[in-house]
Amino acid sequence: METDRLTLRRWRDDDLDALAAINADPQVMRHILDGSVRDRGQSAESLRTMMRDWDERGFGLFAVQERASGELIGWAGLAVPAFLPEVLPAVEIGWRLGRRFWGRGYATEAAAAALRFGFDEVGLDRVVSIRHVDNVRSARVMEKLGLVHEFDTVVPVHEQPVAVHAITRARYGEGAAG
Ligand SMILES: CC(C)(COP(=O)(O)OP(=O)(O)OC[C@H]1O[C@@H](n2cnc3c(N)ncnc32)[C@H](O)[C@@H]1OP(=O)(O)O)[C@@H](O)C(=O)NCCC(=O)NCCS
């Protein structure tokens, strides 16, 4: 899929270098699960998982590329939030960008396309998004996408406090996401 400035596409094996660099940055990973960085082997595993999810579910996390440079800047898309059993069954929208690409509206632009894909192509009725309570950038992205804060809870495995946001198909259809 193409947006004004971005291409959202399926993953390729040669995305590993860029993905591993993003996942090795402590600033990027600060609010993800227990906040630990991933080594190259873990990023390779996560690349395989993202490819497999697309094959098995028909949706997943898109590789996001900057159209002007052709660089892989991170990902945005749909996943099943197995780390938070109390919200299941659910589909989550999420995003992760390399730090160089923050603050340009790219996360919102990519996620808006992924949300449209979820409602229009996958046929979802509701999409959730889950963030560490301190992740204010993500809170802002969720707000701009039209997601509404529902409740706060704690991730059982890491005991991280998180906020759960959601948007229904009806709210989306009313133009909440602009
Ligand atoms: C979350 C993330 C994708 C946001 O990327 P981004 O490119 O900065 O996002 P956008 O530019 O689309 O929007 C960010 C919004 O947060 C705002 N923001 C930035 N820093 C902020 C701060 N310290 N406090 C409050 N708002 C802030 C921006 O102003 C912007 O809102 P605006 O358009 O109204 O000005 C990026 O920071 C990231 O990859 N973080 C690490 C991974 C991560 O945490 N993923 C999400 C897990 S839930």
The ligand as an ORCA input file, in Angstrom:
! r2SCAN-3c Opt
* xyz 0 1
  C       5.591      5.626     18.959
  C       6.302      6.070     17.677
  C       6.029      5.079     16.565
  C       5.787      7.457     17.310
  O       6.439      7.886     16.145
  P       6.357      9.380     15.640
  O       6.905      9.397     14.267
  O       6.987     10.287     16.631
  O       4.808      9.592     15.618
  P       4.047     10.807     14.997
  O       5.007     11.867     14.555
  O       3.087     10.265     13.981
  O       3.185     11.358     16.228
  C       3.743     11.498     17.488
  C       2.899     12.488     18.260
  O       3.364     12.493     19.613
  C       3.711     13.834     19.950
  N       4.821     13.767     20.886
  C       6.105     13.564     20.614
  N       6.823     13.584     21.751
  C       5.957     13.820     22.737
  C       6.075     13.976     24.137
  N       7.258     13.847     24.739
  N       4.961     14.220     24.850
  C       3.768     14.316     24.251
  N       3.591     14.184     22.943
  C       4.675     13.932     22.187
  C       4.085     14.469     18.652
  O       4.005     15.886     18.776
  C       3.045     13.905     17.736
  O       1.780     14.526     17.895
  P       1.332     15.779     16.972
  O       1.252     15.280     15.569
  O       0.033     16.172     17.530
  O       2.397     16.819     17.125
  C       7.814      6.122     17.861
  O       8.077      7.024     18.890
  C       8.402      4.772     18.183
  O       8.695      3.977     17.306
  N       8.630      4.486     19.487
  C       9.259      3.277     19.918
  C       8.404      2.051     19.737
  C       7.098      2.154     20.468
  O       7.037      2.665     21.566
  N       6.048      1.625     19.834
  C       4.707      1.675     20.340
  C       4.429      0.708     21.388
  S       2.772      0.946     22.022
*
